[in-house]
């Protein structure tokens, strides 16, 4: 085989693994852009290797991507910038047509924000062990090789991560129930109905807002309802959308520009957590559904 033919074969083999590798990197890093950066680094490392000497390319690429992701996560924690203290997970915002998310190409590889937020509380090794074994069914022997631990140690790390996920991740309502709650939330917000807002917001609600100046965290339904009432007076328009496959809200300002994206976590018929993005620069980078007529 010629050198050009060999390069082409390696490129095809890499592309054949791209979808799976991007999915792993996205769940590790919580950002589509960072996942693509990890893929670029994996490709560069592959290009420096003698591909003929690699016995199992999928396993080799999984190892490389896993280690690249661990390095990126550790680099984040080492930086002093506040933006990495509470990073914004990758957002995929689409119209909510009522179809199953798996039928929507844009949402096929997205991850629920509630899970991404929980994964972000794990250490890099815990996150990798959990993602690879529990989500992608990678054997513990391979996981151990990636994180530099024995098979038994990898099992313990994954078990510890699993306990943390179960301890902090409450089971959300069915999608139909989520839609009903989000619709009630939008209606109460539109009408400035304080009591109506309290009926759909959990008393211990956590509202995490990503602003141009950083992250603002508020607690409690009463404060959230009061702020939403104030926003209603600003002549905004809200529509239900899907945010990473789960019902959320897209808010448009009176000037026709997007004002906020809100991801809502619904448990037992109430919104227990809202993650909102109100930074205009970040909003401008997101592909968003058209404003309703």
C-alpha distance (Angstrom), angle and dihedral (degrees) to the residues before:
residue distance angle dihedral
X1 . . .
X2 3.79 . .
X3 3.78 121.4 .
X4 3.80 90.2 -109.8
X5 3.80 90.5 49.3
X6 3.81 90.5 48.3
X7 3.81 91.8 50.7
X8 3.79 90.2 49.9
X9 3.80 91.9 50.8
X10 3.82 91.4 50.3
X11 3.80 91.1 48.9
X12 3.81 91.0 51.1
X13 3.79 91.6 47.9
X14 3.81 90.0 50.3
X15 3.81 92.8 49.2
X16 3.80 89.9 50.0
X17 3.83 88.3 60.7
X18 3.81 96.7 39.0
X19 3.82 98.2 95.2
X20 3.80 93.9 52.6
X21 3.79 93.3 42.9
X22 3.81 94.0 49.0
X23 3.80 89.4 50.2
X24 3.82 90.5 52.8
X25 3.81 92.9 46.4
X26 3.81 92.7 46.9
X27 3.79 92.3 52.9
X28 3.78 89.8 46.7
X29 3.81 96.9 47.0
X30 3.81 103.8 25.7
X31 3.80 91.7 -138.3
X32 3.79 129.6 93.4
X33 3.82 91.1 -151.4
X34 3.81 92.4 51.0
X35 3.80 90.0 47.0
X36 3.80 89.6 55.1
X37 3.82 89.6 49.1
X38 3.80 88.7 53.8
X39 3.79 89.8 50.5
X40 3.80 91.1 51.4
X41 3.80 90.8 52.2
X42 3.81 90.6 48.1
X43 3.80 90.3 52.0
X44 3.80 91.8 49.6
X45 3.80 90.9 51.3
X46 3.80 90.9 48.2
X47 3.81 90.4 50.2
X48 3.82 89.2 56.6
X49 3.80 92.4 52.0
X50 3.79 131.6 82.7
X51 3.80 96.3 -113.5
X52 3.82 90.8 -161.3
X53 3.80 88.8 64.4
X54 3.83 93.1 56.7
X55 3.82 108.5 95.6
X56 3.81 97.2 -169.7
X57 3.80 113.2 23.9
X58 3.86 97.5 -175.8
X59 3.81 90.8 52.7
X60 3.82 91.9 44.0
X61 3.81 91.5 51.1
X62 3.81 91.8 46.3
X63 3.79 89.0 53.2
X64 3.80 93.1 48.4
X65 3.81 94.6 46.3
X66 3.80 91.0 46.0
X67 3.79 92.7 52.3
X68 3.80 92.5 44.2
X69 3.82 89.5 52.7
X70 3.80 92.0 49.1
X71 3.81 89.9 51.3
X72 3.82 90.7 49.5
X73 3.81 92.6 49.0
X74 3.80 91.9 48.8
X75 3.79 90.0 47.9
X76 3.80 89.9 54.1
X77 3.80 92.4 53.4
X78 3.80 91.3 48.3
X79 3.80 93.5 55.7
X80 3.81 119.2 91.1
X81 3.82 96.5 -143.9
X82 3.79 113.2 119.6
X83 3.79 91.5 -138.6
X84 3.79 89.3 76.2
X85 3.79 93.2 50.4
X86 3.80 88.7 73.9
X87 3.81 107.8 10.2
X88 3.77 122.6 -165.7
X89 3.80 111.2 -115.2
X90 3.78 118.2 -130.3
X91 3.81 111.1 -80.4
X92 3.80 126.5 -146.8
X93 3.81 109.9 -174.7
X94 3.81 121.1 -173.2
X95 3.78 139.2 155.4
X96 3.80 114.7 -80.4
X97 3.78 102.2 -126.3
X98 3.78 94.1 162.8
X99 3.80 94.5 -106.2
X100 3.77 122.6 129.6
X101 3.84 111.5 -90.3
X102 3.81 90.6 -125.4
X103 3.81 87.4 63.4
X104 3.80 90.8 57.6
X105 3.79 113.5 82.6
X106 3.81 93.0 -153.1
X107 3.80 91.3 55.2
X108 3.79 98.7 40.0
X109 3.81 93.8 98.7
X110 3.81 99.7 26.8
X111 3.78 121.0 117.1
X112 3.79 126.8 -139.1
X113 3.79 109.8 -102.4
X114 3.80 92.9 -131.9
X115 3.80 90.0 60.9
X116 3.81 93.1 43.7
X117 3.81 90.5 52.9
X118 3.81 91.0 50.1
X119 3.81 92.6 46.8
X120 3.78 88.7 53.7
X121 3.83 89.4 64.7
X122 3.82 91.4 62.2
X123 3.78 125.8 89.7
X124 3.83 115.5 -107.2
X125 3.83 91.8 -102.8
X126 3.81 92.6 46.8
X127 3.77 91.8 48.0
X128 3.79 93.1 49.4
X129 3.80 93.9 46.4
X130 3.81 91.8 48.6
X131 3.80 95.4 44.8
X132 3.80 96.0 45.1
X133 3.80 98.6 42.4
X134 3.80 105.7 29.2
X135 3.81 98.1 36.3
X136 3.81 104.7 26.2
X137 3.83 98.9 26.4
X138 3.81 95.3 -127.9
X139 3.81 111.1 168.5
X140 3.79 117.3 -105.3
X141 3.81 90.1 -121.8
X142 3.81 88.8 63.1
X143 3.80 93.2 41.1
X144 3.80 89.1 53.9
X145 3.79 92.0 52.1
X146 3.81 90.6 52.4
X147 3.80 96.9 49.5
X148 3.81 94.9 35.2
X149 3.81 96.4 -114.1
X150 3.79 135.9 117.8
X151 3.79 120.6 -96.6
X152 3.82 91.7 -105.5
X153 3.80 92.0 48.2
X154 3.81 90.0 50.3
X155 3.80 89.9 53.0
X156 3.80 90.1 52.2
X157 3.81 92.4 48.4
X158 3.82 91.6 49.9
X159 3.81 90.8 46.8
X160 3.81 90.8 51.5
X161 3.80 90.3 49.4
X162 3.81 91.0 48.2
X163 3.81 91.4 53.7
X164 3.80 90.9 50.6
X165 3.79 92.2 49.6
X166 3.79 92.7 48.9
X167 3.79 91.6 45.1
X168 3.80 95.2 55.0
X169 3.80 105.0 26.1
X170 3.80 112.5 82.4
X171 3.78 117.9 -159.4
X172 3.81 108.6 -101.6
X173 3.78 124.3 -138.2
X174 3.79 123.7 -96.7
X175 3.79 114.4 -78.5
X176 3.80 91.4 -110.0
X177 3.80 90.4 54.3
X178 3.80 91.1 45.3
X179 3.80 90.3 54.2
X180 3.80 91.5 51.2
X181 3.81 92.2 50.6
X182 3.82 93.7 46.0
X183 3.82 90.2 48.0
X184 3.81 89.6 52.4
X185 3.80 89.3 48.1
X186 3.82 92.3 51.4
X187 3.82 91.5 47.0
X188 3.80 93.3 49.7
X189 3.81 91.3 46.5
X190 3.81 91.8 49.2
X191 3.80 91.4 51.4
X192 3.80 94.5 42.0
X193 3.81 87.2 -122.2
X194 3.80 104.2 168.1
X195 3.81 95.1 -176.2
X196 3.79 90.7 45.6
X197 3.79 89.9 54.1
X198 3.79 91.3 50.5
X199 3.81 89.7 53.6
X200 3.81 92.6 59.5
X201 3.82 99.6 34.2
X202 3.80 118.7 80.0
X203 3.83 111.4 -121.2
X204 3.82 88.8 -123.8
X205 3.80 94.2 46.4
X206 3.80 117.9 160.0
X207 3.81 114.8 -149.4
X208 3.79 114.6 -169.6
X209 3.84 113.3 -171.2
X210 3.79 121.9 -167.8
X211 3.80 105.0 -152.2
X212 3.80 134.1 173.2
X213 3.81 88.2 -97.7
X214 3.79 98.1 47.2
X215 3.78 139.2 -81.9
X216 3.80 121.6 -32.2
X217 3.82 117.8 -166.0
X218 3.80 121.8 -162.7
X219 3.77 129.3 -178.7
X220 3.77 132.7 -154.8
X221 3.80 135.4 42.0
X222 3.81 96.4 -110.6
X223 3.82 95.5 60.0
X224 3.80 91.2 44.1
X225 3.81 92.2 50.0
X226 3.80 91.5 49.6
X227 3.80 92.5 51.6
X228 3.78 92.3 46.7
X229 3.80 89.3 52.1
X230 3.80 89.3 55.0
X231 3.80 91.1 50.4
X232 3.80 90.4 52.2
X233 3.79 89.5 64.2
X234 3.82 89.5 57.9
X235 3.81 91.7 73.9
X236 3.79 98.7 -114.4
X237 3.80 129.7 162.5
X238 3.81 121.9 -137.2
X239 3.79 131.3 -166.4
X240 3.78 133.3 -179.8
X241 3.81 113.4 -110.9
X242 3.77 137.9 164.2
X243 3.80 114.9 -98.8
X244 3.80 109.4 -168.0
X245 3.79 89.4 -22.2
X246 3.81 97.0 -50.1
X247 3.82 128.5 98.0
X248 3.79 114.1 -91.2
X249 3.80 140.2 146.9
X250 3.79 134.3 -95.9
X251 3.81 114.8 -160.9
X252 3.81 124.3 -158.4
X253 3.79 124.5 -161.4
X254 3.80 125.7 -131.5
X255 3.82 88.0 -100.4
X256 3.80 90.7 62.7
X257 3.79 94.8 -109.4
X258 3.84 123.8 122.1
X259 3.77 110.1 -96.0
X260 3.81 103.9 -179.7
X261 3.78 145.8 -5.7
X262 3.79 115.1 -148.7
X263 3.79 124.1 -166.2
X264 3.80 111.8 -160.7
X265 3.80 126.9 -157.5
X266 3.81 110.4 -155.9
X267 3.80 121.3 -161.4
X268 3.82 124.2 171.4
X269 3.79 93.5 -9.7
X270 3.80 97.6 -50.9
X271 3.78 136.7 89.9
X272 3.81 106.3 -109.5
X273 3.80 98.0 174.1
X274 3.79 137.2 22.9
X275 3.78 122.7 -167.7
X276 3.79 109.9 -169.2
X277 3.78 133.7 -176.5
X278 3.80 114.4 -154.5
X279 3.80 100.2 155.9
X280 3.86 104.7 120.2
X281 3.81 93.6 -150.9
X282 3.78 93.2 52.6
X283 3.79 92.2 43.5
X284 3.79 89.3 53.7
X285 3.82 90.0 59.9
X286 3.81 94.5 55.3
X287 3.80 123.5 91.1
X288 3.83 101.5 -126.6
X289 3.79 134.9 -177.2
X290 3.80 116.8 -98.7
X291 3.78 118.3 -90.5
X292 3.82 111.4 -96.1
X293 3.80 114.5 -104.9
